[in-house]
Amino acid sequence: MRRPGHFDVANAVGAAIGCAAEAGLPLVDGDAMGRAFPEAQMVLPGLIGVANTPMALSHDKGNGIIVDAVSHHAAERIARAVCVELGCQISSADTVMRGTGSPTVSSPPR
């Protein structure tokens, strides 16, 4: 049974596929993590030198912060501290790159 407001990956994938199909645009699976949820410095883009900042963090009450850190590890530590202060549930947008770079940094299909 789903909790109210619960967001799962299946919903995100379905919405992305539907939007791309309707717009006639290609869709890239940009999964940089594989199966686990590693720390920011452990995802594939970070391992090959793609910066994970600027990183935008926010939560459902409207508070947000932009992180510009000196390293992936520092960004992870800052994001974790922000997460705790915002009630242990945040959303993030990070590792900004062009679509042309995504095939080199995405997880291979499982």
MOPAC internal coordinates of N, CA, C and O (Angstrom, degrees):
PM7 1SCF
backbone

  N    0.0000 0     0.00 0     0.00 0    0    0    0
  C    1.4549 1     0.00 0     0.00 0    1    0    0
  C    1.5216 1   109.43 1     0.00 0    2    1    0
  O    1.2310 1   120.57 1   -46.71 1    3    2    1
  N    1.3102 1   116.52 1   133.29 1    3    2    1
  C    1.4575 1   120.81 1  -179.69 1    5    3    2
  C    1.5125 1   111.09 1   -83.14 1    6    5    3
  O    1.2310 1   121.68 1   -35.76 1    7    6    5
  N    1.3263 1   114.40 1   144.24 1    7    6    5
  C    1.4603 1   120.22 1   174.02 1    9    7    6
  C    1.5247 1   108.67 1   -81.07 1   10    9    7
  O    1.2310 1   119.52 1   -27.63 1   11   10    9
  N    1.3337 1   118.53 1   152.37 1   11   10    9
  C    1.4612 1   120.06 1   175.56 1   13   11   10
  C    1.5271 1   109.71 1   -58.44 1   14   13   11
  O    1.2310 1   120.25 1   -46.81 1   15   14   13
  N    1.3069 1   117.13 1   133.19 1   15   14   13
  C    1.4576 1   121.24 1   178.39 1   17   15   14
  C    1.5175 1   113.90 1    81.05 1   18   17   15
  O    1.2310 1   120.08 1  -178.04 1   19   18   17
  N    1.3364 1   117.45 1     1.96 1   19   18   17
  C    1.4622 1   120.13 1  -178.74 1   21   19   18
  C    1.5203 1   109.55 1   -72.37 1   22   21   19
  O    1.2310 1   120.90 1   -44.70 1   23   22   21
  N    1.3170 1   115.88 1   135.30 1   23   22   21
  C    1.4581 1   122.35 1  -178.69 1   25   23   22
  C    1.5124 1   107.38 1  -117.53 1   26   25   23
  O    1.2310 1   120.25 1   -57.10 1   27   26   25
  N    1.3192 1   117.13 1   122.90 1   27   26   25
  C    1.4612 1   117.07 1   178.12 1   29   27   26
  C    1.5195 1   110.33 1  -118.70 1   30   29   27
  O    1.2310 1   121.05 1   -16.30 1   31   30   29
  N    1.3064 1   115.61 1   163.70 1   31   30   29
  C    1.4473 1   121.95 1  -174.64 1   33   31   30
  C    1.5207 1   111.70 1   -61.20 1   34   33   31
  O    1.2310 1   119.94 1   143.49 1   35   34   33
  N    1.3111 1   117.71 1   -36.51 1   35   34   33
  C    1.4598 1   120.29 1  -178.75 1   37   35   34
  C    1.5305 1   110.75 1   -59.43 1   38   37   35
  O    1.2310 1   119.98 1   140.40 1   39   38   37
  N    1.3239 1   117.64 1   -39.60 1   39   38   37
  C    1.4611 1   120.51 1   177.68 1   41   39   38
  C    1.5193 1   111.00 1   -64.37 1   42   41   39
  O    1.2310 1   120.28 1   137.63 1   43   42   41
  N    1.3240 1   117.07 1   -42.37 1   43   42   41
  C    1.4632 1   121.36 1  -178.65 1   45   43   42
  C    1.5176 1   110.83 1   -65.13 1   46   45   43
  O    1.2310 1   120.31 1   136.46 1   47   46   45
  N    1.3155 1   117.02 1   -43.54 1   47   46   45
  C    1.4596 1   120.81 1  -178.82 1   49   47   46
  C    1.5215 1   110.32 1   -65.44 1   50   49   47
  O    1.2310 1   120.55 1   134.33 1   51   50   49
  N    1.3116 1   116.55 1   -45.67 1   51   50   49
  C    1.4631 1   120.28 1   179.38 1   53   51   50
  C    1.5213 1   112.03 1   -60.02 1   54   53   51
  O    1.2310 1   120.29 1   136.46 1   55   54   53
  N    1.3208 1   117.06 1   -43.54 1   55   54   53
  C    1.4603 1   121.14 1   179.09 1   57   55   54
  C    1.5247 1   110.78 1   -64.65 1   58   57   55
  O    1.2310 1   120.16 1   137.97 1   59   58   57
  N    1.3244 1   117.30 1   -42.03 1   59   58   57
  C    1.4652 1   121.09 1  -179.93 1   61   59   58
  C    1.5236 1   110.89 1   -63.97 1   62   61   59
  O    1.2310 1   120.25 1   135.20 1   63   62   61
  N    1.3115 1   117.13 1   -44.80 1   63   62   61
  C    1.4678 1   121.09 1  -179.86 1   65   63   62
  C    1.5282 1   110.02 1   -62.98 1   66   65   63
  O    1.2310 1   120.55 1   134.51 1   67   66   65
  N    1.3204 1   116.55 1   -45.49 1   67   66   65
  C    1.4606 1   120.65 1   179.60 1   69   67   66
  C    1.5236 1   112.87 1   -62.05 1   70   69   67
  O    1.2310 1   120.35 1   135.26 1   71   70   69
  N    1.3377 1   116.94 1   -44.74 1   71   70   69
  C    1.4701 1   120.76 1   179.79 1   73   71   70
  C    1.5197 1   111.40 1   -64.42 1   74   73   71
  O    1.2310 1   120.40 1   135.94 1   75   74   73
  N    1.3332 1   116.83 1   -44.06 1   75   74   73
  C    1.4649 1   120.38 1   179.66 1   77   75   74
  C    1.5191 1   110.90 1   -63.65 1   78   77   75
  O    1.2310 1   120.37 1   136.77 1   79   78   77
  N    1.3199 1   116.90 1   -43.23 1   79   78   77
  C    1.4645 1   120.43 1  -179.51 1   81   79   78
  C    1.5309 1   110.99 1   -63.84 1   82   81   79
  O    1.2310 1   120.79 1   135.79 1   83   82   81
  N    1.3332 1   116.10 1   -44.21 1   83   82   81
  C    1.4627 1   120.21 1  -179.13 1   85   83   82
  C    1.5273 1   111.78 1   -64.09 1   86   85   83
  O    1.2310 1   120.77 1   143.08 1   87   86   85
  N    1.3439 1   116.14 1   -36.92 1   87   86   85
  C    1.4642 1   120.63 1  -178.63 1   89   87   86
  C    1.5296 1   112.46 1   -85.04 1   90   89   87
  O    1.2310 1   120.38 1   171.36 1   91   90   89
  N    1.3395 1   116.88 1    -8.64 1   91   90   89
  C    1.4578 1   119.93 1  -178.00 1   93   91   90
  C    1.5162 1   112.96 1    70.52 1   94   93   91
  O    1.2310 1   120.53 1  -150.39 1   95   94   93
  N    1.3352 1   116.59 1    29.61 1   95   94   93
  C    1.4652 1   121.60 1  -177.89 1   97   95   94
  C    1.5235 1   110.92 1  -107.99 1   98   97   95
  O    1.2310 1   120.39 1   -29.40 1   99   98   97
  N    1.3353 1   116.87 1   150.60 1   99   98   97
  C    1.4658 1   118.82 1   175.60 1  101   99   98
  C    1.5253 1   110.20 1   -69.50 1  102  101   99
  O    1.2310 1   120.63 1   -24.27 1  103  102  101
  N    1.3060 1   116.41 1   155.73 1  103  102  101
  C    1.4596 1   122.19 1   179.53 1  105  103  102
  C    1.5190 1   108.83 1  -123.49 1  106  105  103
  O    1.2310 1   120.56 1   -49.97 1  107  106  105
  N    1.3224 1   116.53 1   130.03 1  107  106  105
  C    1.4565 1   121.79 1   179.58 1  109  107  106
  C    1.5186 1   108.37 1  -112.80 1  110  109  107
  O    1.2310 1   120.65 1   -50.42 1  111  110  109
  N    1.3339 1   116.37 1   129.58 1  111  110  109
  C    1.4574 1   120.73 1   173.24 1  113  111  110
  C    1.5248 1   106.84 1   -80.97 1  114  113  111
  O    1.2310 1   120.44 1   -76.40 1  115  114  113
  N    1.3051 1   116.77 1   103.60 1  115  114  113
  C    1.4580 1   121.65 1  -175.76 1  117  115  114
  C    1.5107 1   113.30 1   -96.30 1  118  117  115
  O    1.2310 1   119.94 1  -145.38 1  119  118  117
  N    1.3238 1   117.72 1    34.62 1  119  118  117
  C    1.4545 1   121.14 1  -179.91 1  121  119  118
  C    1.5208 1   109.96 1   -64.41 1  122  121  119
  O    1.2310 1   120.57 1   -67.37 1  123  122  121
  N    1.3015 1   116.51 1   112.63 1  123  122  121
  C    1.4669 1   121.07 1  -178.68 1  125  123  122
  C    1.5209 1   112.02 1  -100.41 1  126  125  123
  O    1.2310 1   120.28 1   177.92 1  127  126  125
  N    1.3371 1   117.07 1    -2.08 1  127  126  125
  C    1.4484 1   119.96 1  -173.69 1  129  127  126
  C    1.5141 1   114.81 1  -103.46 1  130  129  127
  O    1.2310 1   119.63 1   151.13 1  131  130  129
  N    1.2935 1   118.31 1   -28.87 1  131  130  129
  C    1.4606 1   118.88 1  -169.17 1  133  131  130
  C    1.5196 1   108.80 1    80.60 1  134  133  131
  O    1.2310 1   119.89 1    40.54 1  135  134  133
  N    1.3004 1   117.81 1  -139.46 1  135  134  133
  C    1.4649 1   120.88 1  -174.15 1  137  135  134
  C    1.5127 1   114.60 1   -87.93 1  138  137  135
  O    1.2310 1   119.66 1   149.85 1  139  138  137
  N    1.3128 1   118.25 1   -30.15 1  139  138  137
  C    1.4628 1   121.56 1  -175.30 1  141  139  138
  C    1.5278 1   110.45 1   -93.57 1  142  141  139
  O    1.2310 1   120.52 1    -4.82 1  143  142  141
  N    1.3060 1   116.62 1   175.18 1  143  142  141
  C    1.4539 1   122.74 1   173.64 1  145  143  142
  C    1.5242 1   108.19 1  -112.63 1  146  145  143
  O    1.2310 1   120.39 1   -98.21 1  147  146  145
  N    1.3288 1   116.86 1    81.79 1  147  146  145
  C    1.4611 1   120.11 1  -177.40 1  149  147  146
  C    1.5233 1   111.61 1   -75.69 1  150  149  147
  O    1.2310 1   121.01 1    -4.45 1  151  150  149
  N    1.3192 1   115.66 1   175.55 1  151  150  149
  C    1.4555 1   120.62 1   175.45 1  153  151  150
  C    1.5249 1   109.35 1   -72.50 1  154  153  151
  O    1.2310 1   120.67 1   -16.23 1  155  154  153
  N    1.3232 1   116.32 1   163.77 1  155  154  153
  C    1.4612 1   121.96 1  -174.12 1  157  155  154
  C    1.5251 1   113.05 1   -55.72 1  158  157  155
  O    1.2310 1   119.96 1   143.47 1  159  158  157
  N    1.3026 1   117.68 1   -36.53 1  159  158  157
  C    1.4600 1   120.26 1  -178.11 1  161  159  158
  C    1.5265 1   112.70 1   -78.56 1  162  161  159
  O    1.2310 1   119.87 1   176.94 1  163  162  161
  N    1.3195 1   117.86 1    -3.06 1  163  162  161
  C    1.4661 1   121.57 1  -176.27 1  165  163  162
  C    1.5223 1   114.13 1  -104.04 1  166  165  163
  O    1.2310 1   119.38 1   175.29 1  167  166  165
  N    1.3160 1   118.79 1    -4.71 1  167  166  165
  C    1.4626 1   119.81 1   179.45 1  169  167  166
  C    1.5252 1   109.90 1   -78.56 1  170  169  167
  O    1.2310 1   120.42 1   -22.05 1  171  170  169
  N    1.3222 1   116.80 1   157.95 1  171  170  169
  C    1.4673 1   121.59 1  -173.34 1  173  171  170
  C    1.5306 1   114.86 1   -54.41 1  174  173  171
  O    1.2310 1   118.47 1   135.36 1  175  174  173
  N    1.3418 1   120.52 1   -44.64 1  175  174  173
  C    1.4674 1   117.77 1   179.64 1  177  175  174
  C    1.5339 1   112.49 1   -58.91 1  178  177  175
  O    1.2310 1   120.43 1   138.88 1  179  178  177
  N    1.3122 1   116.79 1   -41.12 1  179  178  177
  C    1.4610 1   120.09 1   179.58 1  181  179  178
  C    1.5106 1   113.08 1   -64.20 1  182  181  179
  O    1.2310 1   120.71 1   146.10 1  183  182  181
  N    1.3149 1   116.25 1   -33.90 1  183  182  181
  C    1.4617 1   120.41 1  -179.23 1  185  183  182
  C    1.5198 1   112.44 1   -68.71 1  186  185  183
  O    1.2310 1   120.22 1   156.68 1  187  186  185
  N    1.3437 1   117.19 1   -23.32 1  187  186  185
  C    1.4631 1   118.93 1   177.97 1  189  187  186
  C    1.5293 1   112.25 1  -107.90 1  190  189  187
  O    1.2310 1   120.52 1  -167.05 1  191  190  189
  N    1.3402 1   116.61 1    12.95 1  191  190  189
  C    1.4571 1   120.31 1   172.00 1  193  191  190
  C    1.5105 1   117.64 1    96.66 1  194  193  191
  O    1.2310 1   119.11 1  -171.95 1  195  194  193
  N    1.3364 1   119.30 1     8.05 1  195  194  193
  C    1.4626 1   121.34 1   176.63 1  197  195  194
  C    1.5286 1   108.44 1   -79.95 1  198  197  195
  O    1.2310 1   120.13 1   -53.72 1  199  198  197
  N    1.3188 1   117.35 1   126.28 1  199  198  197
  C    1.4695 1   121.70 1  -177.73 1  201  199  198
  C    1.5265 1   111.41 1   -66.67 1  202  201  199
  O    1.2310 1   120.76 1   -36.24 1  203  202  201
  N    1.3317 1   116.14 1   143.76 1  203  202  201
  C    1.4629 1   119.91 1   176.74 1  205  203  202
  C    1.5239 1   111.86 1  -100.76 1  206  205  203
  O    1.2310 1   120.28 1  -175.84 1  207  206  205
  N    1.3139 1   117.07 1     4.16 1  207  206  205
  C    1.4559 1   121.42 1   175.63 1  209  207  206
  C    1.5206 1   109.01 1  -122.20 1  210  209  207
  O    1.2310 1   120.07 1   -27.86 1  211  210  209
  N    1.3314 1   117.48 1   152.14 1  211  210  209
  C    1.4551 1   126.70 1     7.97 1  213  211  210
  C    1.5282 1   111.78 1   -67.81 1  214  213  211
  O    1.2310 1   121.67 1   -34.88 1  215  214  213
  N    1.3210 1   114.41 1   145.12 1  215  214  213
  C    1.4621 1   123.28 1  -178.57 1  217  215  214
  C    1.5282 1   107.56 1  -121.57 1  218  217  215
  O    1.2310 1   120.66 1   -54.60 1  219  218  217
  N    1.3159 1   116.35 1   125.40 1  219  218  217
  C    1.4613 1   121.06 1   177.96 1  221  219  218
  C    1.5198 1   108.97 1   -98.37 1  222  221  219
  O    1.2310 1   120.26 1   -50.19 1  223  222  221
  N    1.3189 1   117.11 1   129.81 1  223  222  221
  C    1.4620 1   122.87 1   179.07 1  225  223  222
  C    1.5224 1   108.30 1  -123.63 1  226  225  223
  O    1.2310 1   120.18 1   -41.19 1  227  226  225
  N    1.3331 1   117.25 1   138.81 1  227  226  225
  C    1.4668 1   120.47 1   176.32 1  229  227  226
  C    1.5127 1   109.61 1  -154.17 1  230  229  227
  O    1.2310 1   121.13 1   -11.85 1  231  230  229
  N    1.3165 1   115.44 1   168.15 1  231  230  229
  C    1.4587 1   119.31 1   174.24 1  233  231  230
  C    1.5210 1   109.87 1  -137.77 1  234  233  231
  O    1.2310 1   120.62 1    -3.18 1  235  234  233
  N    1.3161 1   116.43 1   176.82 1  235  234  233
  C    1.4637 1   121.30 1  -169.77 1  237  235  234
  C    1.5255 1   114.73 1   -68.72 1  238  237  235
  O    1.2310 1   119.36 1   171.77 1  239  238  237
  N    1.3162 1   118.83 1    -8.23 1  239  238  237
  C    1.4678 1   121.23 1   178.87 1  241  239  238
  C    1.5212 1   111.52 1   -92.37 1  242  241  239
  O    1.2310 1   120.43 1   177.70 1  243  242  241
  N    1.3540 1   116.78 1    -2.30 1  243  242  241
  C    1.4588 1   119.97 1   176.02 1  245  243  242
  C    1.5123 1   115.64 1   100.46 1  246  245  243
  O    1.2310 1   119.51 1   172.66 1  247  246  245
  N    1.3147 1   118.53 1    -7.34 1  247  246  245
  C    1.4604 1   119.93 1   177.73 1  249  247  246
  C    1.5202 1   109.77 1   -77.57 1  250  249  247
  O    1.2310 1   121.00 1   -35.20 1  251  250  249
  N    1.3143 1   115.69 1   144.80 1  251  250  249
  C    1.4498 1   119.89 1   179.37 1  253  251  250
  C    1.5096 1   111.71 1  -152.90 1  254  253  251
  O    1.2310 1   121.20 1   -14.63 1  255  254  253
  N    1.3130 1   115.31 1   165.37 1  255  254  253
  C    1.4603 1   121.21 1  -179.67 1  257  255  254
  C    1.5261 1   108.10 1  -152.16 1  258  257  255
  O    1.2310 1   120.91 1   -33.51 1  259  258  257
  N    1.3150 1   115.86 1   146.49 1  259  258  257
  C    1.4657 1   122.01 1   172.94 1  261  259  258
  C    1.5249 1   106.99 1  -105.51 1  262  261  259
  O    1.2310 1   120.62 1   -54.13 1  263  262  261
  N    1.3199 1   116.42 1   125.87 1  263  262  261
  C    1.4604 1   122.34 1  -179.30 1  265  263  262
  C    1.5265 1   108.57 1  -103.20 1  266  265  263
  O    1.2310 1   120.73 1   -51.80 1  267  266  265
  N    1.3140 1   116.20 1   128.20 1  267  266  265
  C    1.4601 1   122.50 1   172.55 1  269  267  266
  C    1.5157 1   105.90 1  -127.76 1  270  269  267
  O    1.2310 1   120.50 1   -84.64 1  271  270  269
  N    1.3181 1   116.66 1    95.36 1  271  270  269
  C    1.4602 1   122.26 1  -171.99 1  273  271  270
  C    1.5251 1   111.82 1  -105.51 1  274  273  271
  O    1.2310 1   120.70 1   -16.09 1  275  274  273
  N    1.3218 1   116.26 1   163.91 1  275  274  273
  C    1.4631 1   121.80 1  -178.02 1  277  275  274
  C    1.5171 1   112.92 1   -80.66 1  278  277  275
  O    1.2310 1   119.96 1   165.29 1  279  278  277
  N    1.3422 1   117.68 1   -14.71 1  279  278  277
  C    1.4669 1   120.79 1   179.77 1  281  279  278
  C    1.5193 1   109.41 1  -155.97 1  282  281  279
  O    1.2310 1   121.17 1   -14.35 1  283  282  281
  N    1.3351 1   115.37 1   165.65 1  283  282  281
  C    1.4642 1   120.07 1   176.04 1  285  283  282
  C    1.5237 1   110.46 1   -61.54 1  286  285  283
  O    1.2310 1   120.70 1   138.25 1  287  286  285
  N    1.3105 1   116.27 1   -41.75 1  287  286  285
  C    1.4681 1   120.73 1  -179.16 1  289  287  286
  C    1.5370 1   110.70 1   -62.83 1  290  289  287
  O    1.2310 1   120.27 1   136.57 1  291  290  289
  N    1.3289 1   117.08 1   -43.43 1  291  290  289
  C    1.4663 1   120.20 1   178.37 1  293  291  290
  C    1.5253 1   110.81 1   -63.34 1  294  293  291
  O    1.2310 1   120.13 1   139.59 1  295  294  293
  N    1.3399 1   117.36 1   -40.41 1  295  294  293
  C    1.4689 1   120.62 1   178.04 1  297  295  294
  C    1.5254 1   110.64 1   -61.56 1  298  297  295
  O    1.2310 1   120.41 1   138.93 1  299  298  297
  N    1.3302 1   116.82 1   -41.07 1  299  298  297
  C    1.4689 1   121.27 1   177.71 1  301  299  298
  C    1.5243 1   110.98 1   -61.08 1  302  301  299
  O    1.2310 1   120.22 1   133.72 1  303  302  301
  N    1.3180 1   117.18 1   -46.28 1  303  302  301
  C    1.4713 1   120.80 1  -179.20 1  305  303  302
  C    1.5262 1   111.06 1   -62.97 1  306  305  303
  O    1.2310 1   120.38 1   137.33 1  307  306  305
  N    1.3296 1   116.87 1   -42.67 1  307  306  305
  C    1.4664 1   120.89 1   179.02 1  309  307  306
  C    1.5272 1   109.99 1   -65.02 1  310  309  307
  O    1.2310 1   120.09 1   134.87 1  311  310  309
  N    1.3320 1   117.43 1   -45.13 1  311  310  309
  C    1.4617 1   120.94 1  -179.42 1  313  311  310
  C    1.5228 1   111.52 1   -61.60 1  314  313  311
  O    1.2310 1   120.28 1   140.01 1  315  314  313
  N    1.3252 1   117.07 1   -39.99 1  315  314  313
  C    1.4623 1   119.98 1   177.96 1  317  315  314
  C    1.5259 1   111.49 1   -64.24 1  318  317  315
  O    1.2310 1   120.36 1   138.30 1  319  318  317
  N    1.3280 1   116.91 1   -41.70 1  319  318  317
  C    1.4721 1   120.31 1   178.98 1  321  319  318
  C    1.5276 1   110.74 1   -64.53 1  322  321  319
  O    1.2310 1   120.51 1   137.76 1  323  322  321
  N    1.3273 1   116.63 1   -42.24 1  323  322  321
  C    1.4661 1   120.76 1   177.32 1  325  323  322
  C    1.5282 1   109.77 1   -62.79 1  326  325  323
  O    1.2310 1   120.25 1   137.04 1  327  326  325
  N    1.3152 1   117.12 1   -42.96 1  327  326  325
  C    1.4604 1   121.52 1   179.60 1  329  327  326
  C    1.5280 1   111.19 1   -57.18 1  330  329  327
  O    1.2310 1   120.67 1   133.40 1  331  330  329
  N    1.3094 1   116.32 1   -46.60 1  331  330  329
  C    1.4713 1   120.40 1   179.47 1  333  331  330
  C    1.5293 1   110.16 1   -61.77 1  334  333  331
  O    1.2310 1   120.38 1   134.77 1  335  334  333
  N    1.3225 1   116.89 1   -45.23 1  335  334  333
  C    1.4711 1   120.54 1  -178.65 1  337  335  334
  C    1.5217 1   112.67 1   -66.27 1  338  337  335
  O    1.2310 1   119.92 1   152.98 1  339  338  337
  N    1.3270 1   117.75 1   -27.02 1  339  338  337
  C    1.4649 1   121.21 1  -179.02 1  341  339  338
  C    1.5233 1   112.69 1   -96.61 1  342  341  339
  O    1.2310 1   120.11 1  -161.93 1  343  342  341
  N    1.3252 1   117.40 1    18.07 1  343  342  341
  C    1.4531 1   120.46 1   174.14 1  345  343  342
  C    1.5176 1   115.15 1    93.25 1  346  345  343
  O    1.2310 1   120.11 1  -163.06 1  347  346  345
  N    1.3127 1   117.40 1    16.94 1  347  346  345
  C    1.4767 1   123.67 1   174.65 1  349  347  346
  C    1.5262 1   114.08 1    68.60 1  350  349  347
  O    1.2310 1   120.20 1  -154.37 1  351  350  349
  N    1.3213 1   117.22 1    25.63 1  351  350  349
  C    1.4655 1   120.01 1   174.37 1  353  351  350
  C    1.5200 1   107.86 1  -150.36 1  354  353  351
  O    1.2310 1   120.67 1   -70.05 1  355  354  353
  N    1.3373 1   116.32 1   109.95 1  355  354  353
  C    1.4589 1   121.00 1   178.76 1  357  355  354
  C    1.5272 1   109.89 1  -135.34 1  358  357  355
  O    1.2310 1   121.49 1   -13.89 1  359  358  357
  N    1.3029 1   114.76 1   166.11 1  359  358  357
  C    1.4627 1   122.19 1   171.41 1  361  359  358
  C    1.5152 1   107.33 1  -114.81 1  362  361  359
  O    1.2310 1   120.73 1   -30.95 1  363  362  361
  N    1.3179 1   116.21 1   149.05 1  363  362  361
  C    1.4627 1   118.74 1   179.71 1  365  363  362
  C    1.5202 1   110.70 1  -135.16 1  366  365  363
  O    1.2310 1   121.56 1   -26.88 1  367  366  365
  N    1.3088 1   114.62 1   153.12 1  367  366  365
  C    1.4646 1   123.16 1   171.40 1  369  367  366
  C    1.5187 1   105.29 1  -131.51 1  370  369  367
  O    1.2310 1   120.77 1   -59.12 1  371  370  369
  N    1.3168 1   116.14 1   120.88 1  371  370  369
  C    1.4583 1   119.93 1  -175.97 1  373  371  370
  C    1.5204 1   110.75 1  -152.10 1  374  373  371
  O    1.2310 1   120.40 1     2.40 1  375  374  373
  N    1.3008 1   116.84 1  -177.60 1  375  374  373
  C    1.4603 1   124.36 1   178.76 1  377  375  374
  C    1.5289 1   110.46 1    50.74 1  378  377  375
  O    1.2310 1   121.49 1  -120.56 1  379  378  377
  N    1.3323 1   114.76 1    59.44 1  379  378  377
  C    1.4564 1   121.35 1  -178.48 1  381  379  378
  C    1.5275 1   109.20 1   -74.21 1  382  381  379
  O    1.2310 1   120.79 1   -50.91 1  383  382  381
  N    1.3398 1   116.09 1   129.09 1  383  382  381
  C    1.4627 1   120.51 1   177.31 1  385  383  382
  C    1.5191 1   109.82 1  -155.09 1  386  385  383
  O    1.2310 1   121.13 1   -15.67 1  387  386  385
  N    1.2933 1   115.44 1   164.33 1  387  386  385
  C    1.4613 1   121.15 1   177.40 1  389  387  386
  C    1.5217 1   109.53 1   -76.95 1  390  389  387
  O    1.2310 1   120.52 1   -25.47 1  391  390  389
  N    1.3076 1   116.60 1   154.53 1  391  390  389
  C    1.4625 1   121.30 1   178.79 1  393  391  390
  C    1.5128 1   113.45 1   -59.66 1  394  393  391
  O    1.2310 1   120.27 1   152.49 1  395  394  393
  N    1.3257 1   117.08 1   -27.51 1  395  394  393
  C    1.4627 1   119.48 1  -178.94 1  397  395  394
  C    1.5198 1   112.30 1   -66.66 1  398  397  395
  O    1.2310 1   119.52 1   157.78 1  399  398  397
  N    1.3238 1   118.51 1   -22.22 1  399  398  397
  C    1.4588 1   121.34 1   179.58 1  401  399  398
  C    1.5078 1   113.86 1   -91.06 1  402  401  399
  O    1.2310 1   119.97 1   169.55 1  403  402  401
  N    1.3291 1   117.66 1   -10.45 1  403  402  401
  C    1.4545 1   120.23 1  -172.77 1  405  403  402
  C    1.5284 1   114.82 1   -65.60 1  406  405  403
  O    1.2310 1   117.99 1   145.08 1  407  406  405
  N    1.3262 1   121.43 1   -34.92 1  407  406  405
  C    1.4747 1   118.35 1  -179.62 1  409  407  406
  C    1.5293 1   113.72 1   -62.22 1  410  409  407
  O    1.2310 1   120.16 1   154.78 1  411  410  409
  N    1.3104 1   117.30 1   -25.22 1  411  410  409
  C    1.4629 1   119.56 1  -178.08 1  413  411  410
  C    1.5157 1   112.88 1   -85.43 1  414  413  411
  O    1.2310 1   119.74 1   168.65 1  415  414  413
  N    1.3266 1   118.09 1   -11.35 1  415  414  413
  C    1.4636 1   120.47 1  -176.31 1  417  415  414
  C    1.5145 1   114.31 1  -121.83 1  418  417  415
  O    1.2310 1   119.18 1  -174.94 1  419  418  417
  N    1.3083 1   119.18 1     5.06 1  419  418  417
  C    1.4593 1   122.23 1  -178.90 1  421  419  418
  C    1.5195 1   110.91 1   -95.46 1  422  421  419
  O    1.2310 1   121.05 1   -25.14 1  423  422  421
  N    1.3257 1   115.59 1   154.86 1  423  422  421
  C    1.4563 1   120.96 1   177.57 1  425  423  422
  C    1.5182 1   110.04 1   -67.52 1  426  425  423
  O    1.2310 1   120.02 1   -36.83 1  427  426  425
  N    1.3217 1   117.57 1   143.17 1  427  426  425
  C    1.4626 1   119.06 1   174.62 1  429  427  426
  C    1.5265 1   109.64 1   -66.98 1  430  429  427
  O    1.2310 1   120.02 1   -26.46 1  431  430  429
  N    1.3294 1   117.56 1   153.54 1  431  430  429
  C    1.4784 1   119.98 1   179.19 1  433  431  430
  C    1.5263 1   110.91 1   -57.55 1  434  433  431
  O    1.2310 1   120.94 1   -33.96 1  435  434  433
  N    1.3321 1   115.81 1   146.04 1  435  434  433
  C    1.4622 1   120.46 1   179.98 1  437  435  434
  C    1.5011 1   110.03 1   -90.98 1  438  437  435
  O    1.2310 1   120.10 1   180.00 1  439  438  437

